[in-house]
Each structure stands twice: as structure tokens, then as C-alpha cells.
Amino acid sequence: MAAKGGTVADLTPGDCLELLKTSTEVFPGPAKSTRHSPFFYQLLHSLGVFPADAPPSVRMFSTRFPGQLTVEQLVDRYGLACRPVRDLLVDYLRERQPAVDYNTLTGLATALALWFWKDLEKHHPGIDSLRLAPDVAAAWKRRLQTRIVRSTNEHGETVETTVERATASNTLMTVRAFYLDLAQWALDEPTRWGPWAVPCPVRAGDVQHRKMKSRQKARMDQRTRERLPVLPVLLEAVDRNRKPGAARLAAAEHVRPGELFTAGGQTLRRAILKRHSPHLWAEEPETGLRRNLAREESNSFWGWAAVEVLRMTGIRIEELSEISHHSLVQYRLPSTGELVPLPQIAPSKTDEERLLVVSPELADVLSAIICRVRTADGSVPLVIAYDHHEKVWNPPMPLLFQRKIGLEDRPIPIDGICTLLQDTLAATGFTGATGKPLHFAPHDFRRIFTTDAVMNGMPPHIAQLILGHRDINTTIGYKAVYPEEAINRHRAFIARRRELRPSEEYRSPTEEEWEEFLGHFERRKVALGGCGRAYGTSCIHEHSCIRCPLLRADPAQRSRLVDIRDNLIARIAEAEREGWGVRPRDSRSA
């Protein structure tokens, strides 16, 4: 208004962006970051100064949220030299675009443009055909299997290590699908796709999909076996760490700056601030280290909430970040009229909406979250969330996982939830089998939920509906098989089988029968080793052990076998030399 004149009603979003840019140029550096605050934009937007279609948050103008790129931009990021192949990749991705989400489309562009064709252009300049020579294809697959990792040793030197690339199989499957799609499409549109239909350099045997899945299954099962036993203790530790943080914050609010207070097992001094701060600060008397008690309490609460919701619902991390106040619905049972609370999980990976039953424990957690985020009038603030997978801004929603940053209510993003989880779990001090801190990924709680549910009697097809899987084999793959469980199930199977057999077969043997059984193994010993015939059977080869397939030769009798072989060879040679061959009998005498 001072620079351009007019009134508050004349301000536009462009004026706000221009002011932010000018402020950054006049006051550079992080020390003056408060001068770059965009809070005035939220204030003017809430007052209704801007048009109705104006973005509700200035973050929507930030270059950190670029939005979706076009197919051409996805391919041109890698600067391909061969224009025909570049145009082919653009056409191919445009054909696949309607059937996949943006995240999958980005992965296809990276695999085909960067890991496949850009690598070929780097090692074979001037290449312009998809028909690859056998040596060229073999060299590309070898390069794809490994990558170089640079690290620093104890002497400060950079060390390069070659490790196996975890995404190599996915890239090979993407390239194979690319070639096979071109061959299939060439039958329908020969003019467009026919010139590119060439033999695929990736054979079916190159993609060891079953082996890759088996390794992944074993690795995930081991993670689940290691984390499931410590889950109850972990939940108690997370809850204990949350309560001291709230106690310290409450105690600091009732003392004046400069005074000592004791809460949560610690003695702190409320900090004396030179200027106002929306946060409550305290410092340690011995070291003078300042701590943001409000931030500590907030982080411990949201870390506890994330752990509880993930482990009691088995939802994905992106589904957790999208739970809103509107997601909580009720269902009245027709028989009893009882109201059952149900959280409605928005479509995410499989684009299928589903409902979960809220347990009393989960209801307490959701109630604590709602009481924390709602305003004085009882409503949950509307926040604008950025979908990092689809690269789009979602409409304002009353998301449950949100907190106030300055004067703006913002959703807690997926990366923020993961950071809160790790900080909360690191504070518990739990370590794994290697002695290092026990790391929990958000998806670990989903696998733990599945394993615990199926082991406690939940039918797999019900678990499939709760988890939102399209294939029940995926649900069964999430369940970790324990050796104890396998042993118990096997013993139960043997017990059921014994019930179907005559009880006479399971009586205790007499001393004579037991002696006969033990004597069987003594009688199986022969000159050259041992006999593998079963109990209760006699020798059917008239003790011609050297020709019997049941002979288990003793390695110590190797010299005798050599002598027998040499003797047989000598006897055959003598028979041939003396003419002792057997003549065929006359047909009439036969």
C-alpha cells in the first residue's frame, strides 16, 4: 500500500509475491528469515480480500512443489541424443499414461530413458536402433546389476565399493514389457509401431522374478520376526516418553521466566527471551542448552499417535496422512441398533475404498487427536495437502494429522510422519540383534498387523479386505511364518492323522519287538558298507550287494571296490581273448 497506493481491498496475490521477493533481496540470509514470513498472505486470504479462486496458501507458489510434468518433460530431463528414440519413448509413455498413475509414469520414464537408453548412448555413441547386438545387450545388463557406493573410511579417504543394485530386476522387467508392448501394438498399427518391433534383449530367464520375490519375502519376514516380540514393550516406552514431555510443558507454563521447575524427571529453567516467541523455551541449568518444550511435546505426541494408528489399523503411510475428520462414520447394527464407529480409508494404492472397525483403544487415540487439532468452536481446521506421488494439491480437508506452523495450520507430510516415527522410536533406546538402534519403517507395522491378526485366528480373506489387497496371495505374503507356529501346526496335523489310524498301530512295543527292530539295523551291515532296505523287508538281490541300488558303500572300502573293478575288467579281457563269448541259442531248440 505504501509503494503502490490504494486500500487493503486493492491488494492482489501478485502484490504479496512481489513483496516476498523484494524482502528476500533486501534482507538476505537466514538471520532475517522472519522478515520473509508469508503470514500476511494467510491473513488477507482469511479476510476475503483475495478472489475465491486464489490459492489458500502461499506455499502453492513455491518451486519446491513443481506439480506434474508432461510426458515430453519427463523424457527430456535426460537429454537423449537420438531424436527418433526420444520421440518413440514419448509416444509409448503417452499410450501408457491413461492406465497408470503419475508416480508409475515417472518410474517408467526413468527406467526407459535414463537406465536403459541414456546408458546405451553413453557407452555406444551414435546408437539409433532398438535392435541390440548380443554383446551390447549383455554389457548393458551387467552394468545394470551393480552400482558404485562411495564412503569415507576412518582415515578420511574416499572408498568406492561395488554393490548389487536392488532395482535392477524392476528395470529389466520394464524394458522387457516395453519391447513386448511394441511387438503387440505392431499387429494393430503396423505403420506406427511396426518399424520398432524388434527382438527383445531381455529374455524371460534374465528376470528372476520368483527368486527376487523369495528374497524379499525372507527379508521382510525376518524384519517382522525381530520386531513383533518387542512391540508391546515399544508401545509402553512410546507412551512413557510422551507423558514427561507434556508434564514439562505444563509445568513451564506455570512459572515465570528465569525460575526453575522440575517435571518429567528433569530440572529446567524457563528461558528469558529478548523478544516474543510463540513457543515455550527452557534451558538446562548445567549446560545452558535451550530446548523448545512445545516442539518436544508436539513431536512426542504425534509420534505416539502415528505408532498407535499404524499398528491398530495396518493402513499404509499415505493413507494415514489422508485420514480426515470426515473419514469417521457410524454404522448401526440392524439386529441390536448398536452404533459401530468406522474409519473410512480413502483410495490410495489400489483405488479401492474400505471401512475398518474402530476398537476402543483406537477410539481413544482418535479422540485424543481430534481434541488436539480442533479449534475453540469445535471444528477441525481445513488444510491444504500436497500429494507428493501425484504432484498435485488436494482441496482443503479437515485432516487429522495436522499442526500449526506459525499462524498457519499445515498437514504433516509423509516425510514428516516418518521423521516423527524415527525420533520417537530412537528415544526408546531399543536395539536390534546387531546392537544398532532398532529401525521401524511405517510398512513394518502393516506386516506386524497382518501377522498378528492371522496368527490369532483372523481368516486370510478377511485380512485381505481390511488391508485392501486385490490378491489374497499378497496378504499371505505379508504374514511371517514362525518356526514355533510351523512346529505346532505340524504336531496338530500328526495328532489328527493318528486319530484316523487304528489305535493298535500306536501301542507301546514289547521288548521282543524292540529287540527285533534294533537287530534289523545290525543285520543290514554288509562287507562293503550298509544296506538301505526298510525295516521288515528281506534282501531281494540274493546278497549281490555290488549291483544293488540300496548299497551304501563305506568310503573306507574304496580300495576293495577298486580291486573288484580291476578283477572284473581282467576277467572280461580273458573271456574275450579265449573266445568264451555266449553264442545265441538255436531258434528250434528255444
C-alpha positions as CSV (number, residue, x, y, z in Angstrom):
1,M,0.0,0.0,0.0
2,A,2.9,2.3,0.7
3,A,4.6,1.6,-2.6
4,K,1.6,1.4,-4.9
5,G,-1.2,3.2,-3.1
6,G,-4.8,2.1,-2.8
7,T,-6.5,0.3,0.1
8,V,-6.4,-3.2,1.5
9,A,-9.2,-4.3,-0.8
10,D,-6.9,-3.4,-3.8
11,L,-4.2,-5.9,-2.8
12,T,-3.7,-8.9,-5.0
13,P,-1.8,-12.2,-4.6
14,G,0.7,-10.9,-7.1
15,D,1.5,-8.0,-4.8
16,C,2.2,-10.4,-1.9
17,L,4.5,-12.5,-4.1
18,E,6.3,-9.3,-5.2
19,L,6.7,-8.2,-1.6
20,L,8.2,-11.5,-0.6
21,K,10.7,-11.4,-3.4
22,T,11.7,-7.9,-2.6
23,S,12.1,-8.7,1.1
24,T,14.3,-11.6,0.3
25,E,16.5,-9.4,-1.9
26,V,16.8,-6.6,0.7
27,F,17.2,-8.8,3.7
28,P,19.2,-11.9,2.6
29,G,20.5,-14.6,4.9
30,P,18.8,-16.9,7.4
31,A,19.2,-14.4,10.3
32,K,16.4,-12.3,8.8
33,S,14.1,-15.2,7.9
34,T,11.3,-13.7,10.0
35,R,11.2,-10.8,7.5
36,H,10.2,-13.2,4.8
37,S,7.2,-14.5,6.6
38,P,4.2,-15.1,4.4
39,F,1.7,-15.0,7.3
40,F,0.2,-11.7,5.9
41,Y,-0.9,-13.7,2.8
42,Q,-3.0,-16.1,5.0
43,L,-4.4,-13.2,6.9
44,L,-5.6,-11.4,3.8
45,H,-7.0,-14.6,2.4
46,S,-8.9,-15.4,5.5
47,L,-10.4,-11.9,5.5
48,G,-11.8,-12.5,2.0
49,V,-9.6,-9.8,0.3
50,F,-8.5,-12.1,-2.5
51,P,-10.7,-13.7,-5.1
52,A,-12.4,-17.0,-4.4
53,D,-10.1,-18.9,-6.7
54,A,-6.9,-17.6,-5.2
55,P,-4.6,-20.3,-3.7
56,P,-5.3,-20.5,0.1
57,S,-1.6,-20.9,0.9
58,V,1.5,-19.1,-0.4
59,R,3.2,-22.5,-0.4
60,M,1.3,-23.3,-3.5
61,F,3.5,-20.8,-5.4
62,S,6.8,-22.4,-4.1
63,T,9.1,-24.0,-6.6
64,R,9.5,-26.9,-4.2
65,F,6.1,-28.1,-5.4
66,P,6.6,-28.1,-9.2
67,G,3.4,-30.1,-10.0
68,Q,3.1,-32.7,-12.7
69,L,5.4,-32.6,-15.7
70,T,4.3,-33.5,-19.2
71,V,5.5,-36.7,-20.9
72,E,7.9,-34.7,-23.0
73,Q,9.4,-33.0,-20.0
74,L,9.8,-36.4,-18.2
75,V,11.8,-37.7,-21.1
76,D,13.8,-34.5,-22.0
77,R,15.2,-34.4,-18.4
78,Y,17.9,-36.8,-19.5
79,G,18.9,-35.2,-22.8
80,L,18.7,-38.1,-25.2
81,A,20.8,-37.6,-28.3
82,C,18.8,-39.9,-30.7
83,R,15.7,-38.0,-31.7
84,P,13.7,-40.9,-33.2
85,V,14.1,-43.0,-30.0
86,R,13.2,-40.0,-27.9
87,D,10.0,-39.5,-29.9
88,L,9.3,-43.2,-29.5
89,L,9.6,-43.1,-25.8
90,V,7.3,-40.1,-25.6
91,D,4.7,-41.9,-27.7
92,Y,5.0,-45.0,-25.7
93,L,4.6,-43.2,-22.4
94,R,1.6,-41.2,-23.7
95,E,-0.1,-44.5,-24.6
96,R,0.6,-45.9,-21.1
97,Q,-0.4,-42.7,-19.3
98,P,-4.2,-43.2,-19.1
99,A,-3.8,-46.6,-17.4
100,V,-1.2,-45.7,-14.7
101,D,-0.8,-43.0,-12.0
102,Y,1.7,-40.2,-12.2
103,N,4.2,-41.9,-9.9
104,T,4.2,-45.0,-12.0
105,L,4.6,-42.9,-15.2
106,T,7.6,-41.2,-13.7
107,G,9.2,-44.6,-12.9
108,L,8.7,-45.8,-16.4
109,A,10.3,-42.6,-17.8
110,T,13.3,-43.0,-15.5
111,A,13.8,-46.7,-16.3
112,L,13.5,-46.4,-20.1
113,A,15.1,-43.0,-20.7
114,L,17.8,-43.0,-18.0
115,W,18.7,-46.5,-17.0
116,F,18.2,-48.0,-20.5
117,W,18.7,-45.7,-23.5
118,K,20.8,-43.0,-21.8
119,D,23.2,-45.7,-20.6
120,L,23.4,-47.1,-24.1
121,E,24.2,-43.7,-25.6
122,K,26.9,-43.1,-23.0
123,H,28.7,-46.4,-23.8
124,H,27.8,-46.6,-27.5
125,P,27.7,-43.1,-29.0
126,G,25.6,-42.8,-32.2
127,I,23.4,-45.8,-31.4
128,D,20.0,-45.3,-33.1
129,S,18.2,-48.6,-33.1
130,L,16.4,-50.8,-30.6
131,R,17.9,-53.9,-32.2
132,L,20.8,-54.5,-29.9
133,A,23.7,-56.8,-30.6
134,P,24.2,-59.7,-28.2
135,D,27.4,-58.2,-26.7
136,V,25.8,-54.8,-26.4
137,A,22.8,-56.1,-24.5
138,A,24.9,-58.4,-22.3
139,A,27.2,-55.5,-21.4
140,W,24.2,-53.2,-20.5
141,K,22.7,-55.9,-18.3
142,R,26.0,-56.3,-16.5
143,R,26.3,-52.6,-15.8
144,L,22.7,-52.5,-14.6
145,Q,23.2,-55.2,-12.0
146,T,25.7,-53.3,-9.9
147,R,26.4,-49.7,-8.7
148,I,29.3,-47.9,-7.0
149,V,28.9,-46.6,-3.5
150,R,31.3,-44.1,-2.2
151,S,32.1,-43.9,1.5
152,T,34.7,-42.4,3.8
153,N,36.9,-44.7,5.9
154,E,38.5,-44.0,9.3
155,H,41.4,-42.2,7.6
156,G,39.2,-39.8,5.8
157,E,39.8,-41.4,2.4
158,T,37.0,-41.9,-0.1
159,V,36.4,-45.6,-0.8
160,E,34.4,-47.0,-3.7
161,T,32.6,-50.2,-3.3
162,T,30.6,-52.1,-5.9
163,V,27.3,-53.4,-4.6
164,E,24.3,-55.1,-6.1
165,R,21.6,-52.7,-7.5
166,A,18.3,-53.5,-5.8
167,T,16.1,-52.1,-8.6
168,A,17.9,-54.0,-11.4
169,S,15.1,-56.6,-11.7
170,N,12.4,-53.9,-11.9
171,T,14.3,-52.1,-14.7
172,L,14.7,-55.3,-16.6
173,M,11.0,-56.1,-16.4
174,T,10.2,-52.6,-17.5
175,V,12.4,-52.8,-20.6
176,R,11.1,-56.3,-21.4
177,A,7.5,-55.0,-21.2
178,F,8.5,-52.1,-23.4
179,Y,9.7,-54.4,-26.2
180,L,6.8,-56.8,-25.9
181,D,4.3,-53.9,-26.0
182,L,5.8,-52.6,-29.2
183,A,5.6,-56.1,-30.8
184,Q,2.0,-56.5,-29.7
185,W,1.0,-53.0,-30.8
186,A,2.7,-53.5,-34.2
187,L,0.0,-56.1,-35.0
188,D,-2.7,-53.5,-34.6
189,E,-0.9,-50.4,-36.0
190,P,1.9,-51.7,-38.3
191,T,2.6,-48.2,-39.7
192,R,3.2,-46.6,-36.4
193,W,4.8,-49.3,-34.3
194,G,6.0,-51.8,-36.8
195,P,9.5,-50.3,-37.5
196,W,10.3,-50.6,-33.8
197,A,9.2,-54.2,-33.3
198,V,12.5,-56.0,-32.9
199,P,13.7,-58.9,-30.7
200,C,13.8,-58.2,-27.0
201,P,17.3,-58.1,-25.4
202,V,15.8,-59.1,-22.1
203,R,14.9,-62.8,-22.0
204,A,12.5,-64.4,-19.6
205,G,15.3,-66.1,-17.8
206,D,17.1,-62.7,-17.2
207,V,14.2,-61.6,-14.9
208,Q,14.4,-63.9,-11.9
209,H,11.1,-62.7,-10.6
210,R,10.5,-65.7,-8.3
211,K,13.9,-65.5,-6.8
212,M,13.6,-61.8,-6.2
213,K,10.2,-62.3,-4.5
214,S,11.6,-65.1,-2.4
215,R,14.5,-63.0,-1.2
216,Q,12.2,-60.1,-0.5
217,K,9.8,-62.4,1.4
218,A,12.6,-63.8,3.5
219,R,14.0,-60.4,4.3
220,M,10.6,-58.9,5.3
221,D,9.7,-62.0,7.4
222,Q,13.0,-61.6,9.3
223,R,12.2,-57.9,10.0
224,T,8.7,-58.9,11.3
225,R,10.1,-61.7,13.5
226,E,12.6,-59.3,15.0
227,R,10.1,-56.5,15.7
228,L,6.8,-58.3,16.7
229,P,8.1,-59.6,20.1
230,V,9.2,-56.1,21.2
231,L,6.1,-54.3,20.0
232,P,4.3,-54.4,23.4
233,V,7.3,-53.1,25.2
234,L,7.8,-50.5,22.5
235,L,4.3,-49.2,22.9
236,E,4.8,-48.7,26.6
237,A,8.1,-46.9,26.1
238,V,6.5,-44.6,23.5
239,D,3.7,-43.8,25.8
240,R,6.1,-43.1,28.7
241,N,8.1,-40.7,26.6
242,R,5.0,-38.8,25.6
243,K,3.8,-38.1,29.1
244,P,7.0,-36.5,30.5
245,G,7.1,-34.1,27.6
246,A,3.5,-32.9,28.3
247,A,4.3,-32.6,32.0
248,R,7.4,-30.4,31.3
249,L,5.4,-28.2,29.1
250,A,2.5,-27.8,31.6
251,A,5.0,-27.1,34.4
252,A,6.8,-24.4,32.4
253,E,3.6,-22.6,31.7
254,H,3.0,-22.0,35.4
255,V,6.4,-20.5,36.3
256,R,7.9,-17.1,35.4
257,P,11.0,-16.7,33.1
258,G,14.2,-17.4,35.0
259,E,12.6,-19.7,37.5
260,L,13.5,-23.4,38.0
261,F,10.9,-26.2,37.7
262,T,11.0,-30.0,37.9
263,A,8.8,-32.2,35.8
264,G,9.2,-35.4,33.9
265,G,12.3,-36.4,35.9
266,Q,14.3,-33.3,34.8
267,T,15.0,-29.9,36.3
268,L,14.9,-27.0,33.9
269,R,14.8,-23.2,33.9
270,R,12.3,-21.3,31.9
271,A,14.3,-19.2,29.4
272,I,14.3,-15.4,29.4
273,L,13.6,-14.2,25.9
274,K,14.6,-10.9,24.4
275,R,11.6,-10.9,22.1
276,H,8.3,-12.7,22.0
277,S,8.2,-16.3,20.7
278,P,5.1,-18.4,20.0
279,H,7.0,-21.3,21.5
280,L,7.9,-22.0,25.2
281,W,11.6,-22.3,25.7
282,A,13.6,-23.7,28.7
283,E,17.2,-24.3,29.3
284,E,19.3,-26.8,31.2
285,P,20.9,-25.2,34.3
286,E,24.2,-27.0,33.9
287,T,24.9,-26.6,30.2
288,G,22.6,-23.6,29.3
289,L,21.3,-25.6,26.3
290,R,17.9,-24.2,25.2
291,R,15.1,-26.6,24.4
292,N,11.8,-25.9,22.7
293,L,9.4,-27.7,25.1
294,A,6.4,-27.1,22.9
295,R,8.1,-28.7,19.9
296,E,9.3,-31.6,22.0
297,E,5.8,-32.3,23.3
298,S,4.3,-31.9,19.9
299,N,6.8,-34.4,18.3
300,S,6.3,-37.0,21.0
301,F,2.5,-36.8,20.8
302,W,2.4,-37.1,17.0
303,G,5.0,-39.9,17.1
304,W,2.9,-41.8,19.6
305,A,-0.3,-41.2,17.6
306,A,1.3,-42.4,14.4
307,V,2.6,-45.6,16.0
308,E,-0.8,-46.4,17.6
309,V,-2.9,-45.8,14.5
310,L,-0.5,-47.7,12.2
311,R,-0.2,-50.8,14.5
312,M,-4.0,-51.0,15.2
313,T,-5.2,-50.5,11.6
314,G,-2.5,-51.8,9.3
315,I,-3.0,-48.9,6.9
316,R,-0.4,-47.5,4.6
317,I,1.6,-44.4,5.5
318,E,-0.1,-42.4,2.7
319,E,-3.5,-43.5,3.9
320,L,-2.5,-42.3,7.4
321,S,-1.7,-38.9,6.1
322,E,-5.1,-38.6,4.4
323,I,-7.3,-39.6,7.3
324,S,-9.7,-36.7,7.9
325,H,-12.5,-35.8,10.3
326,H,-15.0,-36.8,7.5
327,S,-13.4,-40.3,7.4
328,L,-15.0,-41.2,10.8
329,V,-18.5,-42.6,10.0
330,Q,-21.0,-44.7,12.0
331,Y,-22.9,-47.9,11.2
332,R,-26.0,-49.0,13.2
333,L,-26.3,-52.8,13.5
334,P,-29.8,-53.8,12.3
335,S,-30.2,-56.5,14.9
336,T,-29.2,-54.6,18.1
337,G,-29.3,-51.0,17.0
338,E,-25.7,-50.5,18.3
339,L,-23.6,-47.8,16.7
340,V,-20.2,-49.0,15.4
341,P,-17.6,-46.3,14.6
342,L,-15.9,-47.0,11.3
343,P,-12.9,-45.1,9.8
344,Q,-13.2,-44.7,6.1
345,I,-9.9,-45.2,4.3
346,A,-9.6,-43.2,1.1
347,P,-8.5,-45.0,-2.1
348,S,-4.7,-45.0,-2.4
349,K,-2.7,-47.7,-4.0
350,T,-5.4,-50.0,-5.3
351,D,-8.1,-47.2,-5.8
352,E,-10.4,-49.2,-3.5
353,E,-12.2,-47.6,-0.6
354,R,-12.7,-49.6,2.5
355,L,-14.0,-49.4,6.1
356,L,-12.4,-50.5,9.3
357,V,-13.8,-51.3,12.7
358,V,-12.7,-48.9,15.4
359,S,-11.6,-50.7,18.6
360,P,-11.9,-49.0,22.0
361,E,-8.2,-48.4,22.1
362,L,-8.2,-46.9,18.6
363,A,-11.2,-44.7,19.5
364,D,-9.2,-43.3,22.4
365,V,-6.3,-42.4,20.1
366,L,-8.5,-40.8,17.5
367,S,-10.4,-38.9,20.2
368,A,-7.1,-37.5,21.6
369,I,-6.0,-36.4,18.1
370,I,-9.4,-34.6,17.4
371,C,-9.3,-32.9,20.8
372,R,-5.8,-31.6,20.0
373,V,-6.4,-30.2,16.5
374,R,-9.9,-28.8,16.8
375,T,-10.4,-25.0,17.3
376,A,-12.4,-23.2,20.0
377,D,-15.6,-23.6,18.1
378,G,-15.2,-27.4,17.9
379,S,-14.4,-27.6,14.2
380,V,-11.3,-29.2,12.7
381,P,-9.3,-26.7,10.6
382,L,-9.2,-27.2,6.8
383,V,-5.7,-27.6,5.5
384,I,-4.1,-27.9,2.0
385,A,-2.1,-31.0,1.4
386,Y,0.4,-31.7,-1.4
387,D,0.3,-35.2,-2.9
388,H,4.0,-36.0,-3.4
389,H,3.1,-39.0,-5.5
390,E,0.7,-37.3,-7.9
391,K,2.4,-33.9,-7.6
392,V,-0.9,-32.1,-7.2
393,W,-2.5,-30.0,-4.4
394,N,-5.5,-31.6,-2.8
395,P,-8.6,-29.5,-1.9
396,P,-8.9,-28.2,1.7
397,M,-9.8,-31.0,4.0
398,P,-10.1,-31.4,7.8
399,L,-7.1,-33.8,8.1
400,L,-6.4,-35.3,11.5
401,F,-2.6,-35.3,11.2
402,Q,-2.0,-31.6,11.1
403,R,-0.4,-29.0,13.3
404,K,0.2,-25.3,13.4
405,I,3.3,-23.9,11.9
406,G,3.5,-20.2,12.9
407,L,0.0,-18.9,12.2
408,E,-0.9,-21.5,9.5
409,D,-2.4,-24.9,10.0
410,R,-0.5,-27.4,7.9
411,P,-0.8,-31.1,7.3
412,I,2.0,-33.3,8.5
413,P,3.5,-34.7,5.3
414,I,4.6,-38.3,4.8
415,D,8.3,-37.5,5.3
416,G,7.4,-35.6,8.5
417,I,5.5,-38.6,9.8
418,C,8.4,-40.9,9.1
419,T,10.8,-38.5,10.9
420,L,8.5,-38.3,13.9
421,L,8.4,-42.1,14.0
422,Q,12.1,-42.5,13.9
423,D,12.7,-39.8,16.5
424,T,10.1,-41.3,18.8
425,L,11.5,-44.8,18.4
426,A,15.1,-43.6,18.8
427,A,14.1,-42.1,22.2
428,T,13.1,-45.5,23.5
429,G,16.7,-46.9,23.2
430,F,15.7,-50.3,21.7
431,T,18.4,-52.1,19.7
432,G,18.3,-55.0,17.2
433,A,20.2,-58.2,17.0
434,T,23.3,-56.3,15.6
435,G,23.3,-53.9,18.6
436,K,22.3,-50.9,16.4
437,P,19.1,-48.9,17.1
438,L,16.0,-50.8,16.1
439,H,14.6,-49.2,13.0
440,F,10.9,-49.3,12.3
441,A,9.6,-48.4,8.8
442,P,5.9,-47.4,8.6
443,H,5.2,-50.5,6.5
444,D,6.6,-52.8,9.3
445,F,3.5,-52.0,11.3
446,R,1.4,-53.2,8.4
447,R,3.2,-56.5,8.2
448,I,3.1,-56.9,12.0
449,F,-0.7,-56.2,12.0
450,T,-1.2,-58.9,9.3
451,T,1.0,-61.5,11.1
452,D,-0.6,-60.9,14.4
453,A,-4.2,-61.0,13.0
454,V,-3.8,-64.2,11.1
455,M,-1.9,-65.9,13.9
456,N,-4.8,-65.1,16.3
457,G,-7.4,-66.6,14.0
458,M,-8.5,-64.0,11.5
459,P,-9.3,-65.7,8.2
460,P,-6.9,-64.6,5.4
461,H,-9.7,-63.4,3.1
462,I,-11.0,-61.1,5.9
463,A,-7.5,-59.7,6.4
464,Q,-7.3,-59.2,2.6
465,L,-10.4,-56.9,2.8
466,I,-9.1,-55.0,5.8
467,L,-5.7,-54.4,4.2
468,G,-7.1,-53.5,0.8
469,H,-5.2,-56.1,-1.2
470,R,-6.5,-57.2,-4.6
471,D,-4.9,-60.7,-4.4
472,I,-5.0,-62.9,-1.3
473,N,-1.5,-64.1,-2.1
474,T,-0.3,-60.6,-1.3
475,T,-1.9,-60.8,2.1
476,I,-0.5,-64.3,2.8
477,G,2.9,-62.9,1.7
478,Y,2.7,-60.3,4.4
479,K,2.3,-62.9,7.1
480,A,5.6,-64.0,8.6
481,V,5.8,-67.8,9.4
482,Y,7.4,-68.6,12.7
483,P,9.2,-71.9,13.3
484,E,7.2,-72.4,16.5
485,E,4.0,-71.9,14.6
486,A,5.1,-74.4,11.9
487,I,6.0,-77.0,14.6
488,N,2.7,-76.6,16.4
489,R,0.7,-76.9,13.2
490,H,2.7,-80.0,12.2
491,R,2.1,-81.6,15.5
492,A,-1.6,-80.9,15.3
493,F,-1.6,-82.5,11.9
494,I,0.1,-85.6,13.2
495,A,-2.4,-85.7,16.1
496,R,-5.4,-85.6,13.7
497,R,-3.8,-88.2,11.5
498,R,-3.3,-90.6,14.4
499,E,-7.0,-90.3,15.3
500,L,-7.8,-91.7,11.9
501,R,-5.5,-94.7,12.2
502,P,-6.2,-97.9,14.3
503,S,-5.1,-97.4,17.9
504,E,-3.2,-100.8,17.6
505,E,-0.6,-99.1,15.4
506,Y,0.3,-96.7,18.2
507,R,0.6,-99.1,21.1
508,S,3.9,-99.4,23.0
509,P,6.2,-102.2,21.5
510,T,7.2,-105.2,23.5
511,E,10.8,-106.0,24.4
512,E,11.0,-108.7,21.8
513,E,9.6,-106.3,19.1
514,W,12.0,-103.6,20.1
515,E,15.0,-106.0,20.0
516,E,13.9,-107.2,16.6
517,F,13.7,-103.6,15.4
518,L,17.2,-102.8,16.7
519,G,18.6,-106.0,15.3
520,H,17.3,-105.1,11.8
521,F,19.9,-102.4,11.6
522,E,22.7,-104.7,12.7
523,R,21.7,-107.3,10.1
524,R,21.8,-104.6,7.4
525,K,25.6,-104.3,7.7
526,V,27.4,-105.9,4.7
527,A,31.1,-106.2,3.7
528,L,31.2,-103.1,1.6
529,G,29.1,-100.8,3.9
530,G,25.5,-100.9,4.8
531,C,22.1,-101.8,3.3
532,G,19.3,-99.2,2.9
533,R,16.4,-101.7,2.9
534,A,13.5,-100.8,5.1
535,Y,12.5,-102.5,8.3
536,G,10.6,-105.7,7.9
537,T,12.0,-106.4,4.4
538,S,14.4,-109.1,3.3
539,C,17.2,-109.0,0.7
540,I,15.7,-109.4,-2.7
541,H,19.0,-109.4,-4.6
542,E,20.5,-112.6,-3.0
543,H,23.2,-110.6,-1.4
544,S,24.6,-109.3,-4.7
545,C,25.4,-106.1,-2.9
546,I,27.7,-104.6,-5.5
547,R,24.9,-104.5,-8.0
548,C,22.1,-103.4,-5.6
549,P,21.0,-99.8,-5.7
550,L,20.3,-99.9,-1.9
551,L,24.0,-100.4,-1.1
552,R,25.5,-97.6,0.9
553,A,29.2,-98.0,0.3
554,D,31.6,-97.2,3.1
555,P,34.4,-94.8,1.9
556,A,36.9,-97.0,3.8
557,Q,36.1,-99.8,1.4
558,R,37.1,-97.9,-1.7
559,S,40.2,-100.0,-2.2
560,R,38.2,-103.2,-2.2
561,L,35.8,-101.7,-4.8
562,V,38.8,-100.8,-7.0
563,D,40.1,-104.4,-6.7
564,I,36.7,-105.8,-7.6
565,R,36.5,-103.5,-10.6
566,D,40.1,-104.4,-11.8
567,N,39.3,-108.1,-11.4
568,L,36.1,-107.8,-13.4
569,I,37.9,-106.0,-16.2
570,A,40.7,-108.7,-16.2
571,R,38.1,-111.5,-16.4
572,I,36.2,-109.8,-19.3
573,A,39.5,-109.4,-21.2
574,E,40.4,-113.0,-20.6
575,A,36.9,-114.1,-21.8
576,E,37.3,-112.1,-25.0
577,R,40.9,-113.4,-25.5
578,E,39.9,-117.1,-25.0
579,G,36.7,-116.7,-27.1
580,W,34.4,-117.5,-24.2
581,G,31.6,-115.4,-25.5
582,V,28.0,-116.8,-25.2
583,R,26.6,-117.9,-28.6
584,P,22.8,-117.3,-29.4
585,R,20.8,-120.5,-29.0
586,D,19.2,-122.1,-32.0
587,S,15.7,-121.0,-32.6
588,R,14.4,-124.6,-32.9
589,S,15.9,-125.6,-29.6
590,A,14.5,-122.5,-28.0
